[in-house]
Amino acid sequence: MLTADELLAVPPRRVVAVVLPIRGGEVGVRALTAGEAIAASEALKARADDAAGLAIQLAWYLSDAAGAQLLTVEGARAFIQASDQQDVRALLEAGLKLNRADDEGLEDARKN
């Protein structure tokens, strides 16, 4: 069994590399901790509009290879403005799937 110290230690981040279909290259998308997921959910509830919500989600998901946050919300807004929608969609879908916030994940949560 895990000790209290082991339980409270931060485990390595799960990060997946997502290929950008139009721009090319890869960007990391990370799994959120439970605390981050709660904070992201609260930020999404307070958002001004759908564009703000998309920037918030991407800011939380995008990461470097070690799992550190890559962009602020403002940086994510700038990325969205400069990027093809297929690239943005690829990243958002990967983040939702990794964090089980897609339709399948929500359905699984309802079952349990």
Secondary structure as the mmCIF struct_conf table of DSSP 4:
data_model
#
loop_
_struct_conf.conf_type_id
_struct_conf.id
_struct_conf.beg_label_comp_id
_struct_conf.beg_label_asym_id
_struct_conf.beg_label_seq_id
_struct_conf.end_label_comp_id
_struct_conf.end_label_asym_id
_struct_conf.end_label_seq_id
HELX_RH_AL_P HELX_RH_AL_P1 ALA A 4 LEU A 8
BEND BEND1 ALA A 9 ALA A 9
HELX_LH_PP_P HELX_LH_PP_P1 VAL A 10 ARG A 14
STRN STRN1 VAL A 15 VAL A 19
TURN_TY1_P TURN_TY1_P1 PRO A 21 ARG A 23
BEND BEND2 GLY A 25 GLY A 25
STRN STRN2 GLU A 26 ARG A 30
HELX_LH_PP_P HELX_LH_PP_P2 ALA A 31 THR A 33
HELX_RH_AL_P HELX_RH_AL_P2 ALA A 34 LYS A 45
TURN_TY1_P TURN_TY1_P2 ALA A 46 ALA A 46
BEND BEND3 ALA A 48 ASP A 49
HELX_RH_AL_P HELX_RH_AL_P3 ASP A 50 TYR A 61
STRN STRN3 LEU A 62 SER A 63
TURN_TY1_P TURN_TY1_P3 ALA A 65 ALA A 66
BEND BEND4 GLY A 67 GLY A 67
STRN STRN4 GLN A 69 GLN A 69
HELX_RH_AL_P HELX_RH_AL_P4 VAL A 73 ALA A 82
BEND BEND5 SER A 83 SER A 83
HELX_RH_AL_P HELX_RH_AL_P5 GLN A 85 LEU A 98
TURN_TY1_P TURN_TY1_P4 ASN A 99 ARG A 100
BEND BEND6 ASP A 102 ASP A 102
HELX_RH_AL_P HELX_RH_AL_P6 ASP A 103 LYS A 111
#
